[in-house]
Amino acid sequence: MKRFWKRLFWFSVTTPIVIVLGTAAWIYLYGKLDTDESAEYAIVLGAAAWHRRPSPIFKERINHAIDLYHRGQVNKIVFTGGRGVGVQDISLSESLVARNYAIEHGVAPRDILTETRSRTTRENLFYAREVMGPAYQEPAILISDPLHMWRSVSIGRDLGLNAYSSPTPTTRIRNWRNQLNFLVDETRNYLLYVAAKLVAMVLGEDVGQTISRSIDY
């Protein structure tokens, strides 16, 4: 009997550790994958904008979308991201800042869609799907930083997007400590998302409703 309880104890201790480390490893490895699929749309996940210019991290995402556009891998770009807390001027929304930057770099205005309401990854994708209309079911390439890709693609597919991953080939998050912090954050947020999906199944409600009451993701 003592042996049983001892095994149960070690199982209860090691299982969460294995899950967390396994998830972190998968997030890291998935960030290395880059699709060679062509798609009608690239969806750029929002990041900070500073004084009508994209932050360095956001700029890398936008540049990657512009590159895919000029190479003909995508025909249109959807920029996502709303205004920061307390910002009233809609022209300062992340997606409109990205739109202006893309036009400056040769993307035709008619090939750009924007949404200006989102503040989280799920909202980025939810509102992107909305502005895409029926075309949301067509293949779409998601663009973000490598460590953000697994959670983004998972959420996108749960929302019905035919999502493929194309991480930025360069990233401003270069310091190993910052990368580790990013990986820890993404591991936590992904596991919280999975937990929220399980809770939503039990409660019989949408996962967005479940998480909106508890965490920002």
C-alpha positions as CSV (number, residue, x, y, z in Angstrom):
1,M,0.0,0.0,0.0
2,K,2.9,2.4,0.8
3,R,4.4,1.6,-2.6
4,F,1.1,2.6,-4.3
5,W,0.9,5.9,-2.5
6,K,4.5,6.6,-3.2
7,R,4.0,5.9,-6.9
8,L,0.9,8.1,-6.9
9,F,2.8,10.9,-5.3
10,W,5.6,10.8,-7.8
11,F,3.2,10.5,-10.7
12,S,1.3,13.6,-9.5
13,V,4.6,15.5,-9.2
14,T,6.2,14.5,-12.4
15,T,3.2,14.6,-14.8
16,P,2.7,18.4,-14.6
17,I,6.4,18.9,-15.1
18,V,6.4,16.6,-18.2
19,I,3.4,18.4,-19.6
20,V,4.9,21.9,-19.1
21,L,8.4,20.9,-20.4
22,G,6.8,19.0,-23.3
23,T,4.6,21.9,-24.3
24,A,7.5,24.4,-24.1
25,A,9.6,22.1,-26.3
26,W,6.8,21.8,-28.9
27,I,6.3,25.6,-28.9
28,Y,10.0,26.1,-29.5
29,L,10.2,23.5,-32.3
30,Y,6.9,24.6,-34.0
31,G,8.4,28.1,-34.2
32,K,11.0,26.7,-36.6
33,L,8.3,25.5,-39.1
34,D,7.5,27.8,-42.1
35,T,4.9,26.9,-44.7
36,D,5.6,27.0,-48.4
37,E,1.9,27.1,-49.2
38,S,0.4,29.9,-51.2
39,A,-2.6,31.6,-49.8
40,E,-5.0,34.4,-50.6
41,Y,-4.4,36.1,-47.2
42,A,-1.6,36.7,-44.8
43,I,-2.8,37.6,-41.3
44,V,-0.4,39.7,-39.3
45,L,-0.8,39.4,-35.5
46,G,-0.7,42.8,-33.8
47,A,2.0,44.3,-31.6
48,A,2.8,47.7,-30.2
49,A,2.8,50.8,-32.3
50,W,4.7,53.9,-31.2
51,H,3.6,57.4,-32.4
52,R,2.2,56.2,-35.7
53,R,5.2,53.9,-36.4
54,P,5.4,50.2,-35.7
55,S,7.5,49.0,-32.8
56,P,10.6,47.0,-33.8
57,I,8.8,43.7,-33.1
58,F,5.7,44.7,-35.1
59,K,7.9,46.0,-37.9
60,E,9.5,42.6,-38.3
61,R,6.0,41.0,-38.7
62,I,4.9,43.6,-41.2
63,N,8.1,43.3,-43.2
64,H,7.6,39.5,-43.4
65,A,4.1,40.0,-44.7
66,I,5.3,42.5,-47.3
67,D,8.0,40.1,-48.4
68,L,5.4,37.3,-48.9
69,Y,3.2,39.7,-50.8
70,H,5.9,40.9,-53.2
71,R,7.0,37.3,-53.8
72,G,3.5,36.3,-54.7
73,Q,2.9,33.8,-51.9
74,V,-0.1,35.9,-50.7
75,N,-2.4,38.2,-52.5
76,K,-3.8,40.2,-49.6
77,I,-2.7,41.2,-46.1
78,V,-4.9,41.4,-43.0
79,F,-3.4,43.7,-40.3
80,T,-4.8,43.2,-36.8
81,G,-4.6,45.2,-33.6
82,G,-6.6,48.0,-32.0
83,R,-5.7,50.9,-29.8
84,G,-3.8,50.7,-26.5
85,V,-5.6,51.4,-23.3
86,G,-6.5,55.0,-23.0
87,V,-5.7,55.9,-26.6
88,Q,-8.6,57.7,-28.3
89,D,-7.2,58.4,-31.8
90,I,-8.1,55.5,-34.0
91,S,-5.3,56.4,-36.4
92,L,-3.0,55.2,-33.7
93,S,-4.4,51.7,-33.8
94,E,-1.8,49.0,-34.6
95,S,-3.5,47.8,-37.7
96,L,-3.8,51.3,-39.3
97,V,-0.1,52.0,-38.5
98,A,0.8,48.8,-40.1
99,R,-1.4,49.6,-43.2
100,N,0.4,52.9,-43.7
101,Y,3.8,51.3,-43.3
102,A,2.9,48.6,-45.9
103,I,1.6,51.1,-48.4
104,E,4.9,53.1,-48.0
105,H,6.6,49.8,-49.0
106,G,4.7,49.0,-52.1
107,V,1.6,47.1,-51.0
108,A,-1.5,48.3,-52.9
109,P,-4.1,49.8,-50.6
110,R,-6.8,47.6,-52.3
111,D,-4.9,44.5,-51.1
112,I,-5.0,45.4,-47.4
113,L,-7.7,44.7,-44.8
114,T,-7.6,45.9,-41.3
115,E,-9.5,45.4,-38.0
116,T,-9.1,48.0,-35.2
117,R,-10.8,46.4,-32.2
118,S,-8.6,43.6,-31.0
119,R,-6.3,43.6,-28.0
120,T,-5.5,39.9,-27.6
121,T,-4.3,37.1,-29.8
122,R,-7.8,35.5,-30.0
123,E,-9.4,38.9,-30.8
124,N,-6.8,39.4,-33.5
125,L,-7.9,36.2,-35.2
126,F,-11.6,36.5,-34.4
127,Y,-11.9,40.0,-36.0
128,A,-9.6,39.1,-38.9
129,R,-12.0,36.3,-39.7
130,E,-14.8,38.8,-39.5
131,V,-13.3,41.2,-42.0
132,M,-12.3,38.3,-44.4
133,G,-16.0,37.3,-44.7
134,P,-16.6,34.0,-46.4
135,A,-13.0,33.9,-47.5
136,Y,-11.9,33.0,-44.0
137,Q,-12.3,29.3,-44.9
138,E,-9.6,29.6,-47.6
139,P,-5.9,29.0,-46.7
140,A,-4.4,31.9,-44.7
141,I,-0.9,32.3,-43.5
142,L,-0.4,33.6,-39.9
143,I,2.5,35.8,-39.2
144,S,4.0,36.5,-35.8
145,D,7.2,35.8,-33.8
146,P,8.3,32.1,-33.8
147,L,7.4,31.4,-30.2
148,H,4.0,32.9,-30.7
149,M,3.1,30.7,-33.7
150,W,1.8,27.5,-32.0
151,R,-0.8,29.3,-29.8
152,S,-1.8,31.5,-32.7
153,V,-2.3,28.7,-35.2
154,S,-4.2,26.6,-32.5
155,I,-6.5,29.5,-31.8
156,G,-7.0,30.3,-35.4
157,R,-7.9,26.7,-36.3
158,D,-10.3,26.6,-33.4
159,L,-12.0,29.7,-34.9
160,G,-12.4,27.9,-38.2
161,L,-9.5,29.5,-40.0
162,N,-7.5,27.3,-42.5
163,A,-4.3,28.6,-40.8
164,Y,-0.7,27.9,-41.7
165,S,2.4,29.1,-39.9
166,S,5.0,31.5,-41.2
167,P,7.1,33.0,-38.3
168,T,9.2,36.0,-38.8
169,P,12.7,35.0,-40.1
170,T,14.2,37.7,-37.9
171,T,13.1,38.7,-34.5
172,R,14.0,41.6,-32.2
173,I,13.7,39.3,-29.2
174,R,17.3,38.2,-29.4
175,N,18.5,38.2,-25.8
176,W,18.4,34.7,-24.4
177,R,16.8,35.9,-21.2
178,N,14.0,37.7,-23.1
179,Q,13.5,34.6,-25.3
180,L,13.2,32.4,-22.3
181,N,10.7,34.8,-20.7
182,F,8.7,34.8,-24.0
183,L,8.8,31.0,-24.0
184,V,7.6,30.8,-20.4
185,D,4.8,33.2,-21.2
186,E,3.7,31.3,-24.3
187,T,3.8,28.0,-22.5
188,R,1.6,29.4,-19.7
189,N,-0.8,31.1,-22.0
190,Y,-1.2,28.0,-24.2
191,L,-1.9,25.8,-21.3
192,L,-4.4,28.3,-19.9
193,Y,-6.1,28.3,-23.3
194,V,-6.3,24.5,-23.3
195,A,-7.7,24.6,-19.8
196,A,-10.3,27.2,-20.8
197,K,-11.3,25.0,-23.7
198,L,-11.9,22.1,-21.3
199,V,-13.9,24.3,-18.9
200,A,-15.9,25.6,-21.8
201,M,-16.8,22.1,-22.9
202,V,-18.0,21.3,-19.4
203,L,-20.0,24.5,-19.1
204,G,-21.3,24.2,-22.7
205,E,-20.2,27.7,-23.7
206,D,-17.8,29.4,-26.1
207,V,-14.2,29.3,-25.0
208,G,-14.0,33.1,-25.5
209,Q,-16.7,33.6,-22.9
210,T,-14.8,31.4,-20.5
211,I,-11.5,33.1,-20.9
212,S,-12.9,36.7,-21.0
213,R,-14.0,36.2,-17.4
214,S,-10.6,35.1,-16.2
215,I,-7.5,35.8,-18.3
216,D,-6.2,38.0,-21.1
217,Y,-4.7,35.9,-23.9
